[in-house]
């Protein structure tokens, strides 16, 4: 509870500052209670459908700032920080108020003994104290809007620190202010160049040093507008800044370095906001080698590791994931500055056939479209390029034409082709004066075209005039140092604009009320239990997913009667709540064609079950369906994102190939179809070696029905595994031959 007197506040504050020697390093662990959640629009599973972008204007451009623990004593860590904050406040036009219990002035500014003594309500408080928790309560009393906590010793240190961070987060929620940190740094208060024009990059990093390559793009003439170092994200998180930056007119791209996401749903909502606004988000997300903490009983669970879900969620909402900081730098810079493409076609133009062929191979392998130029266009180019050189794409000019008037003619002719949206010119090394002339021609052409021109300057030196002045001096030419980074950036550029042109927010169409299927399914759920195959199939039936004709029997005579009703040949399977993989135990018999085989199979299945001590609810006598493509469709629960839907090749292939695609609900039919095209084995659905095409429409319908099940049952459905789902020839549907469901 906040101290009741001014004297108490001052004494407590003095003790905290003096105890840490003015160095905010180790947190003191305090207690706090959680606060109630805000009311927002929810989907059928009770998850938010939208989130307002936080108003962070007063964070980045405050009118007044308080520095708690300010110092001007030489040798103190807080002194350097205070000096930097004073300079930053001056740049943004903010009034700065130092706060320290034992100082009258700091760097000539009047210093206040406590937060309660501040002469005005401040927008931003910067906390240079070891334990920010008690100060949060004082700031709440003073109605401060934002605070920054540099102190470490929280979740990054282990369980005790994580508990301290939970208490801090709860106090912040009660206070009404928004907190950046703890364990953050000064990156938000860097000096940004104000002499650069054009769309800017907004930067978000959980580790400040990892943003340096993007920050230094300013030295190459690329504008940076904001830097949000989120630290441990006790309150403000990466998603908040994505949502805010996506609304800022000066932001052309958002670059992120992410170590861990605080909340999966918030991230999806933020990415959705950026996609709606057409603002590209480029992210390095560490943890590709991380595996799920739990190996699920189902095939589906084994296909879905933690990073697989993150990767799928990013792709689903148009976030461009890159691997390295150099790729983050180059891709964000291109996406921020380049205009919308006029076409997807890429032409490679070089002075060397070897260079052009090498780059074209890499670009094609990466999925870029390199259209063959028309015969008329090739004839036009051969006016200036010798006939023996190839100009179909890549275009090889042989070298000499770039040194005279022909060079610009060639570039203009390529750009005039309506199939060309991007011209890429790899210059593997300087060769003055021709390379100087080529660079200048490319820059001049870029000023007069609405198409993208990219140059790869391959010299390891980088001090050449053509590179430092001509290419880097152009705001219209995108200059790279490596083939790989150029290809990554161009692929992201074309993919982003294709994605946003067709984007429809899945949150707009997410179900808000339960379906009639949900009420049927609820009656079938058994909390904490794995359902038998028979019960799991009843769950599928409730959602309109087709299963084979089958009957559950408890005697050999009943099995014979059931086979007659189902129709020979039949499959017989043991059904029980503890059976996950029946084939391995010999509890499946296929291709049975007579009553005697039925009786023998029944006896054998029940004998095996008794021997293995497996309880049964009966024996399933099922219609046998042989012709089709075996797939797996399932649901697993992800710690960050909640229910996820997986589709992949089924049967034995699921164990061997692990060929699967994942999506996070909600998603629409377009994403369901994209899941299928992502599979390496997608050709099986199209028909191979004389097999007819499969009923892809029926498969898509099953995926969407499973998604509805995942949304409506939510956490109550821990896992669902339909394997195999037999996708029949086109027009004949899809049948769930086996199913496993685990209730939470």
Buried (B, 14 or more C-beta within 10 A) or exposed (E): EEBEEEEEBBBBBBEBBEEBEBBBEBBBBBEBEEBEEEEEEEBBBEBBBEBEBBEBEBBBEBBBBBBBBBBBEEEBBBBEBBBBBBEBBEEEEBBBBBBBBEBEEBBEBEBBBBBBBBEEEBBBBBBBBBBBBBBBBBBBBBEBBBBBBBBBBBBBBEEEBBBBBBBBBBBBBBBEBBBBBBBBBBBBBBEBEEEBEEBBBBBBBBBBEBBEBBBEBBEBBBBBBBBBBBBBBBBBBBBBBBBBBBBBEEBBBBBBBBBBBBBBBBBBBBBBBBBBBBBBBBBBBBBEEEEBEEEBBBBBBBBBBBBBBBBBBBBBBBBBBBEEBBBBBBBBBBBBBBEEBBBBBBBBBBBBBEBBBBBBEBBBEEEBBBBEBEEEBBEBBEEBBEEEBEBBBBBBBBBBBBBEEBBBBBBBBBBEBEBBBBBBBBBBEBBEEBBBBBBBBBBBBBEEBEBBBBBBBBBEEEEBEBBEEBBBEBBBBBBBBBBBBBBBBBBBBBBBBEBBEEBEBBBEEBBEEBBEBBEBBEEBBEEEBBBBBBBBBBBBBBBEBBBBBBBBBEEBEBBBBBBEEBEBBBBBBBBBBEBBBBEEBBBBBBEBEEBEBBBBBBEBBBEBBEEEEBEBBBBBBBBBBEEBBBBBBBBBBBEBBBBBBBBBBBBEBBEEEBBBBBBBBBBBEEBBBBBBEBBEBBEBBEBEEEBBBBBBEBBBBBBBBBBBBBBBBBEEBBBBBBBBBBBBBBEBBBBBBBBBBBBB
